Structures are given as C-alpha cells and as structure tokens.
C-alpha cells in the first residue's frame, strides 16, 4: 500500500465533489478527487435535468460529462478509488484517507459523500433486488418496457421516476402509504394528467414473491388494515423503491456532529468541528437537496479549504 500526499482530498464525484474539484483547481491546490462507483453521484439516477440554472432540459449524463470535463480541463485529478476510512491525527493535523490500495495524507478534506437509497422493508426486497426490484428508474427502466411497474413513495423522487417510467412502461402504479403526495404541486399536476399513471393512496407493499422473478405482490390497505394479493405473470411486473435517502455519513463518525437523521451539521462555510474537514452536498444537513445546492456547497467547501491552507481562491 502506497502513501500519497496532497494539499486537499475530495471524497465523492457527484456535483458537490466535481464543483469542489473545479474550485480547488482554480486555487492551484494539489488536490485529488476519489469516487467509489460512478462519476456524477445521484445525478446518474435521473435522465433529464430541467432545474439547473442556465441549462434547460439537460440530459443528466451530458451535464455530468460537462462538469467533469470542465474540472479536468482546469487540472482536476479524479480517481476511481473507494474510500474505506478517514482518520485525523490531532498532533500532526493531517488526515489519513485509506482506500483498498493506497493511503492519502492531507491537511484538509472535502467530504461530498452523498446519500444512498432507503429500503422500503417489504418481504422479498433483498431477494429480488436487481431482478424485479430496483432503486433507479433511469438505470433499469428499459428492462420494464411495456410492463406494469409499481413505484413506492410519494415524494419528488418518486413522482419524477413515475413520470419517467410512464414513457417506457405499459402502466405505472404509485403506491403511497399516506393519503396524499409530498411531491411539488407541479409534479402532482403532471402525474394527474398522465393517463398511464395510477395512484393508490393509503397503500403499502408487504411482500413480493415469485420464482426467478416477481409474480405475486401482497398489498396492505392502510385505511382498513387488511392485506390483499395480486398475481401477475412472472417477469411482467417490477417494483421501484423511492422512499428517500440515507446520508453516507458513516466514514465521518467521531469527526463531525450529526442531526437526528444522521446528516452532517456544518457552518455556513461547510466547516465541521474538526479543523480542515469540510462537508458538501446531500450528506450535509440542509433544507434543500438539489444539483444546484450540491454544486454551491462544493464551491464553498473548496474555497474554505483553500483559505484554511493559506491559498485563498481569487475572483
């Protein structure tokens, strides 16, 4: 295992991490961005982006590519390397960031760790993940062309994914455990206009069963407190779970303070209680999690890190 030193280590290659990489490059910092899975983070879970200022109706993949190209064009270094631990030595004031193959030393870190899908908790969820149960319509939607898909959830993500799936699937049924949707009113109106979308309120999925693929789904009527079963031809249905996200804050245990939901508490400069450690993006406690807010977080975090290192970003 090699040991590599940098001015700044950025963990995460989503919009927060890419923005931080761009701003670190503008300050001529020797920085490296470490991403464990795919550049773009949660941006890769959607197909179209229509709320990023100045870029109307952007394709998410194109937007990610543009962000990465811009950062790398300014000198940013991005590596695919899953981070396994983050430690801080109070005596040397250095962070030790470990991956499976190397250790990175740096006086400053920007953690843009993002969030992961929350599980719905029904029987069969684990068994059928990847073969009938999915957490990303953009990733897996084409496998369900002309099929009947169920979307669990009532928030913005569930509404957006249901609308995306309605272009592909024969029928989309939203399964909402409450008596209303929590999605923005514009999305709700669009769902109500879409003739391929049905919404089952006060309903939950209890179990998904089948042999190789799902064929039997047990629902619960939350109003009456009773279960009912629907049977389909195996391979003709899919279940998309979109019930929120959980912050990927585990690597920061002992280094930061968390809110009641596990999101990292920061100050307005993205700083934490550990000097030199900044946190940006969806892992941070904040009122709105969007691409634009993640990018802004990354810019502030890198600017703060540069100032901490005595290399303030100019202009």
TORFITOR-507262 format. One record per residue (C-alpha): residue number from 1; residue in three letters; x, y, z. Coordinates in pm, 1 decimal. Each point is the difference from the previous one (the first is absolute). Layout:
N
NODE,k,r,px,py,pz
NODE,NUM,ALA,X,Y,Z
...
This chain:
315
NODE,k,r,px,py,pz
NODE,1,UNK,0.0,0.0,0.0
NODE,2,UNK,143.4,334.1,-106.8
NODE,3,UNK,-23.7,329.3,186.7
NODE,4,UNK,-82.0,308.6,-207.2
NODE,5,UNK,-5.7,359.7,124.2
NODE,6,UNK,-224.2,277.3,-133.6
NODE,7,UNK,-106.4,349.5,103.6
NODE,8,UNK,-363.4,-104.1,-10.5
NODE,9,UNK,-192.5,-325.4,-30.2
NODE,10,UNK,-354.0,18.2,-137.3
NODE,11,UNK,-211.1,-308.1,68.2
NODE,12,UNK,-289.4,-46.3,-240.5
NODE,13,UNK,-44.8,69.2,-369.4
NODE,14,UNK,-354.3,133.7,-6.4
NODE,15,UNK,-85.2,364.9,-75.0
NODE,16,UNK,132.7,110.6,340.9
NODE,17,UNK,328.4,-183.5,-46.9
NODE,18,UNK,44.3,111.4,-360.5
NODE,19,UNK,-73.7,360.3,94.6
NODE,20,UNK,252.1,-24.4,284.4
NODE,21,UNK,256.0,-144.9,-242.0
NODE,22,UNK,-53.2,288.8,-240.7
NODE,23,UNK,41.2,265.5,269.5
NODE,24,UNK,301.7,-177.2,150.3
NODE,25,UNK,162.6,0.9,-343.4
NODE,26,UNK,-65.1,372.2,-36.1
NODE,27,UNK,199.2,47.5,319.2
NODE,28,UNK,284.2,-212.2,-140.0
NODE,29,UNK,-33.3,-248.4,284.9
NODE,30,UNK,151.1,-345.4,-38.5
NODE,31,UNK,-333.4,-176.3,41.7
NODE,32,UNK,-137.1,-343.4,-84.0
NODE,33,UNK,-364.1,-105.7,-22.5
NODE,34,UNK,-79.9,-359.0,100.0
NODE,35,UNK,-322.7,-161.1,-121.8
NODE,36,UNK,-104.7,-355.3,86.6
NODE,37,UNK,-258.5,-85.2,-266.8
NODE,38,UNK,-95.2,240.1,-277.7
NODE,39,UNK,77.6,364.0,-69.4
NODE,40,UNK,-316.1,204.1,41.7
NODE,41,UNK,-137.5,-147.6,320.4
NODE,42,UNK,-378.3,18.3,28.7
NODE,43,UNK,-16.7,200.3,-322.0
NODE,44,UNK,38.9,-336.6,-170.7
NODE,45,UNK,-332.7,-111.1,148.0
NODE,46,UNK,-194.6,232.5,-225.2
NODE,47,UNK,-18.4,49.5,-373.9
NODE,48,UNK,-95.8,362.7,-52.5
NODE,49,UNK,85.5,309.1,202.1
NODE,50,UNK,-221.3,304.6,-50.4
NODE,51,UNK,71.5,201.2,316.1
NODE,52,UNK,371.5,75.2,-32.4
NODE,53,UNK,30.9,375.2,-69.8
NODE,54,UNK,113.4,85.2,-350.0
NODE,55,UNK,-22.4,-358.1,-125.7
NODE,56,UNK,-364.9,-66.0,-92.0
NODE,57,UNK,-106.1,-358.7,-73.8
NODE,58,UNK,347.7,-144.0,43.2
NODE,59,UNK,74.9,-368.1,-27.7
NODE,60,UNK,146.7,-106.2,335.5
NODE,61,UNK,280.7,-199.1,-161.4
NODE,62,UNK,96.9,296.1,-216.9
NODE,63,UNK,-7.4,233.8,300.4
NODE,64,UNK,224.7,-233.6,199.4
NODE,65,UNK,238.2,-27.9,-293.7
NODE,66,UNK,11.9,378.5,-34.3
NODE,67,UNK,69.9,44.4,372.0
NODE,68,UNK,275.8,-257.8,-5.1
NODE,69,UNK,155.0,135.2,-319.5
NODE,70,UNK,-0.8,353.5,135.7
NODE,71,UNK,167.5,-105.5,325.5
NODE,72,UNK,259.4,-216.2,-174.0
NODE,73,UNK,61.0,273.8,-254.1
NODE,74,UNK,109.4,222.0,288.0
NODE,75,UNK,233.2,-269.5,129.8
NODE,76,UNK,-220.1,-202.0,236.8
NODE,77,UNK,110.9,-356.8,65.8
NODE,78,UNK,-277.5,-257.1,42.4
NODE,79,UNK,61.1,-361.5,99.7
NODE,80,UNK,-231.5,-297.6,43.3
NODE,81,UNK,91.8,-118.5,349.7
NODE,82,UNK,-247.9,-102.1,272.4
NODE,83,UNK,88.9,165.0,330.0
NODE,84,UNK,-2.0,-244.5,292.7
NODE,85,UNK,88.0,231.7,289.8
NODE,86,UNK,76.5,359.4,96.0
NODE,87,UNK,217.7,75.9,302.9
NODE,88,UNK,129.1,326.7,143.5
NODE,89,UNK,324.3,29.9,197.2
NODE,90,UNK,-38.0,293.3,237.6
NODE,91,UNK,377.1,11.2,60.2
NODE,92,UNK,98.6,38.8,-365.2
NODE,93,UNK,-333.0,156.6,-110.1
NODE,94,UNK,0.5,-241.6,-295.1
NODE,95,UNK,-280.6,-212.6,-135.3
NODE,96,UNK,69.7,-358.1,-103.1
NODE,97,UNK,-245.7,-116.2,-267.8
NODE,98,UNK,26.0,-370.0,-77.2
NODE,99,UNK,-115.4,-192.3,-307.6
NODE,100,UNK,43.8,-368.5,-80.1
NODE,101,UNK,335.8,68.1,-164.0
NODE,102,UNK,142.9,328.7,133.1
NODE,103,UNK,8.6,247.2,286.5
NODE,104,UNK,-34.9,372.6,-63.9
NODE,105,UNK,133.0,264.0,238.5
NODE,106,UNK,-129.0,355.7,-1.6
NODE,107,UNK,-52.0,295.3,234.1
NODE,108,UNK,-351.0,51.1,-139.2
NODE,109,UNK,-292.0,-209.6,-124.4
NODE,110,UNK,-326.0,79.8,-177.7
NODE,111,UNK,-245.7,-284.0,62.3
NODE,112,UNK,-272.4,-6.1,-264.9
NODE,113,UNK,-124.0,-348.1,85.2
NODE,114,UNK,-360.6,31.2,-111.1
NODE,115,UNK,-282.4,-228.7,107.5
NODE,116,UNK,-129.7,-350.0,-78.7
NODE,117,UNK,-350.5,-129.7,-72.7
NODE,118,UNK,-211.3,-84.0,303.7
NODE,119,UNK,-152.4,-348.0,0.5
NODE,120,UNK,-378.7,-43.5,9.8
NODE,121,UNK,23.4,-304.6,226.2
NODE,122,UNK,-242.8,-241.9,-167.9
NODE,123,UNK,57.6,-375.9,-12.8
NODE,124,UNK,194.1,-99.4,-310.0
NODE,125,UNK,163.6,341.0,-44.5
NODE,126,UNK,354.7,-133.1,37.3
NODE,127,UNK,-65.1,-323.2,-188.7
NODE,128,UNK,-136.0,174.4,-309.7
NODE,129,UNK,230.0,303.3,-6.3
NODE,130,UNK,143.2,13.2,-352.3
NODE,131,UNK,-258.1,-240.8,-138.2
NODE,132,UNK,-332.9,169.1,49.1
NODE,133,UNK,73.5,249.7,276.5
NODE,134,UNK,194.8,314.7,-85.3
NODE,135,UNK,94.6,334.9,152.1
NODE,136,UNK,77.6,186.1,-322.9
NODE,137,UNK,-248.5,39.8,-284.0
NODE,138,UNK,257.3,160.2,-227.5
NODE,139,UNK,240.9,-287.0,54.5
NODE,140,UNK,-248.6,-285.6,-36.3
NODE,141,UNK,-309.3,146.8,-162.7
NODE,142,UNK,65.7,-146.0,-344.8
NODE,143,UNK,-23.3,-351.7,145.6
NODE,144,UNK,-367.2,72.0,64.2
NODE,145,UNK,-107.0,117.3,-343.5
NODE,146,UNK,-373.2,-68.1,-47.4
NODE,147,UNK,-30.3,-154.2,347.1
NODE,148,UNK,-191.8,97.5,312.8
NODE,149,UNK,219.5,174.9,256.3
NODE,150,UNK,-71.8,105.2,356.4
NODE,151,UNK,170.1,304.9,147.5
NODE,152,UNK,15.6,11.9,378.5
NODE,153,UNK,14.5,351.2,142.4
NODE,154,UNK,-177.6,333.2,-4.8
NODE,155,UNK,276.4,258.9,-14.5
NODE,156,UNK,166.1,187.2,-285.6
NODE,157,UNK,230.4,-287.0,-94.8
NODE,158,UNK,-284.8,-249.1,-18.4
NODE,159,UNK,-210.8,239.1,-208.1
NODE,160,UNK,286.5,75.7,-240.6
NODE,161,UNK,83.7,-366.8,-43.6
NODE,162,UNK,-366.7,-91.0,-54.0
NODE,163,UNK,-23.8,257.6,-277.8
NODE,164,UNK,321.2,-129.7,-155.6
NODE,165,UNK,-124.8,-360.2,15.1
NODE,166,UNK,-332.3,95.5,-158.2
NODE,167,UNK,191.6,61.1,-324.6
NODE,168,UNK,125.8,-358.0,6.1
NODE,169,UNK,-239.5,-221.2,192.4
NODE,170,UNK,-346.7,-107.3,-100.0
NODE,171,UNK,-138.3,109.0,335.5
NODE,172,UNK,137.1,174.9,309.8
NODE,173,UNK,-159.2,-36.2,343.0
NODE,174,UNK,123.0,222.0,280.7
NODE,175,UNK,-30.8,-161.0,343.5
NODE,176,UNK,-35.0,276.3,260.6
NODE,177,UNK,-38.7,-91.7,367.0
NODE,178,UNK,-157.8,334.6,92.4
NODE,179,UNK,-314.7,166.3,-135.3
NODE,180,UNK,195.3,258.2,-199.9
NODE,181,UNK,314.2,56.2,-202.6
NODE,182,UNK,287.3,201.7,146.7
NODE,183,UNK,131.3,91.8,-345.0
NODE,184,UNK,0.4,354.0,-134.9
NODE,185,UNK,-335.0,115.5,-134.2
NODE,186,UNK,129.6,22.5,-357.9
NODE,187,UNK,101.5,-366.5,8.5
NODE,188,UNK,-331.7,-102.6,155.2
NODE,189,UNK,-188.6,181.2,-274.8
NODE,190,UNK,207.9,-173.3,-265.3
NODE,191,UNK,-65.1,-340.5,157.9
NODE,192,UNK,-373.1,65.3,7.1
NODE,193,UNK,6.5,85.8,-370.7
NODE,194,UNK,192.4,-314.4,-92.0
NODE,195,UNK,-253.0,-266.4,-100.8
NODE,196,UNK,252.2,-280.2,47.1
NODE,197,UNK,52.4,84.7,368.1
NODE,198,UNK,-225.7,-125.2,278.4
NODE,199,UNK,45.8,103.8,363.8
NODE,200,UNK,-99.9,-233.7,283.4
NODE,201,UNK,-17.6,205.4,316.9
NODE,202,UNK,8.2,-149.3,351.1
NODE,203,UNK,170.9,-307.8,-140.7
NODE,204,UNK,325.0,-184.4,71.6
NODE,205,UNK,174.7,-298.7,-154.1
NODE,206,UNK,40.6,-275.8,259.9
NODE,207,UNK,170.9,-270.1,-204.9
NODE,208,UNK,127.5,-85.2,-346.0
NODE,209,UNK,16.3,-368.5,-93.1
NODE,210,UNK,82.2,-215.4,-299.8
NODE,211,UNK,247.3,-251.8,-132.3
NODE,212,UNK,268.9,167.0,-209.5
NODE,213,UNK,-195.1,325.1,-37.9
NODE,214,UNK,-285.9,164.5,193.4
NODE,215,UNK,-347.2,-130.0,-75.1
NODE,216,UNK,-193.7,48.0,322.7
NODE,217,UNK,-31.3,331.6,185.8
NODE,218,UNK,-171.4,35.9,336.3
NODE,219,UNK,-139.5,345.0,74.5
NODE,220,UNK,-134.6,147.4,320.9
NODE,221,UNK,-298.2,230.7,8.3
NODE,222,UNK,118.1,236.0,274.5
NODE,223,UNK,-346.4,147.7,48.3
NODE,224,UNK,-166.6,-336.2,66.7
NODE,225,UNK,303.5,-178.8,138.2
NODE,226,UNK,-40.0,-300.7,-227.9
NODE,227,UNK,223.9,-167.6,-257.3
NODE,228,UNK,-86.6,-106.1,-352.4
NODE,229,UNK,196.2,-187.7,-264.4
NODE,230,UNK,41.2,62.5,-372.3
NODE,231,UNK,150.8,-260.1,-232.6
NODE,232,UNK,179.9,71.9,-327.5
NODE,233,UNK,193.6,-193.8,-258.9
NODE,234,UNK,357.8,-22.2,122.1
NODE,235,UNK,216.7,257.0,-173.9
NODE,236,UNK,-293.9,225.7,-84.6
NODE,237,UNK,35.2,230.4,304.0
NODE,238,UNK,265.8,199.4,180.4
NODE,239,UNK,21.9,192.3,326.4
NODE,240,UNK,193.5,325.9,32.3
NODE,241,UNK,74.8,109.0,355.9
NODE,242,UNK,26.8,377.7,39.0
NODE,243,UNK,-64.1,74.1,366.1
NODE,244,UNK,283.4,238.3,67.5
NODE,245,UNK,371.0,-4.2,65.7
NODE,246,UNK,231.0,-67.1,291.6
NODE,247,UNK,316.1,207.8,41.6
NODE,248,UNK,333.7,-171.9,-60.0
NODE,249,UNK,145.5,149.8,315.7
NODE,250,UNK,143.8,-315.8,152.6
NODE,251,UNK,357.5,73.6,-107.4
NODE,252,UNK,-12.6,324.5,198.2
NODE,253,UNK,-88.0,-158.0,335.4
NODE,254,UNK,184.0,176.0,279.3
NODE,255,UNK,103.2,290.8,-221.7
NODE,256,UNK,-328.6,186.5,-41.0
NODE,257,UNK,-329.7,72.6,171.0
NODE,258,UNK,-320.0,-146.0,-146.0
NODE,259,UNK,-363.5,102.8,6.5
NODE,260,UNK,-277.2,-238.8,108.1
NODE,261,UNK,-13.1,-155.3,-348.1
NODE,262,UNK,372.4,-61.1,-27.1
NODE,263,UNK,82.4,294.3,-226.9
NODE,264,UNK,317.4,195.9,72.3
NODE,265,UNK,-29.6,335.6,172.5
NODE,266,UNK,220.0,272.7,-148.9
NODE,267,UNK,43.8,372.8,27.1
NODE,268,UNK,-65.4,235.2,-291.3
NODE,269,UNK,352.3,-64.1,-131.4
NODE,270,UNK,-67.5,-377.7,-6.9
NODE,271,UNK,232.4,-39.5,298.7
NODE,272,UNK,-34.8,-270.0,265.8
NODE,273,UNK,130.7,-32.7,354.6
NODE,274,UNK,321.5,-152.3,-137.1
NODE,275,UNK,231.2,272.5,-135.3
NODE,276,UNK,67.8,-47.1,-369.9
NODE,277,UNK,-297.4,-231.6,-58.3
NODE,278,UNK,-275.3,141.0,-221.4
NODE,279,UNK,-320.5,-173.0,-105.1
NODE,280,UNK,-205.3,71.5,-312.5
NODE,281,UNK,-302.4,-131.3,-185.6
NODE,282,UNK,-279.7,-236.8,97.6
NODE,283,UNK,180.0,-141.5,305.3
NODE,284,UNK,-28.5,343.9,163.0
NODE,285,UNK,-295.4,112.5,213.9
NODE,286,UNK,-188.8,260.8,-204.4
NODE,287,UNK,-353.0,85.9,-114.5
NODE,288,UNK,39.4,-76.1,-371.3
NODE,289,UNK,196.3,-272.9,-178.4
NODE,290,UNK,30.6,77.3,-370.7
NODE,291,UNK,282.3,1.2,-255.7
NODE,292,UNK,30.2,376.0,24.4
NODE,293,UNK,28.5,-2.1,380.7
NODE,294,UNK,254.6,-282.8,-10.1
NODE,295,UNK,211.9,191.5,-250.1
NODE,296,UNK,-20.7,311.7,215.3
NODE,297,UNK,102.7,-199.5,307.3
NODE,298,UNK,302.0,-135.8,-186.5
NODE,299,UNK,109.7,345.8,-107.8
NODE,300,UNK,-26.6,134.5,355.4
NODE,301,UNK,175.5,-304.8,148.4
NODE,302,UNK,296.9,21.6,-238.2
NODE,303,UNK,23.6,375.5,52.2
NODE,304,UNK,2.1,-55.1,375.6
NODE,305,UNK,261.9,-273.7,-27.8
NODE,306,UNK,220.8,224.7,-213.0
NODE,307,UNK,-25.0,277.7,258.4
NODE,308,UNK,78.0,-249.2,277.6
NODE,309,UNK,313.7,-101.0,-190.7
NODE,310,UNK,98.8,362.4,-54.2
NODE,311,UNK,-80.9,-17.7,-371.4
NODE,312,UNK,-317.5,206.0,-40.1
NODE,313,UNK,-177.9,-23.3,-333.0
NODE,314,UNK,10.6,326.9,-190.6
NODE,315,UNK,-302.6,136.7,-181.4
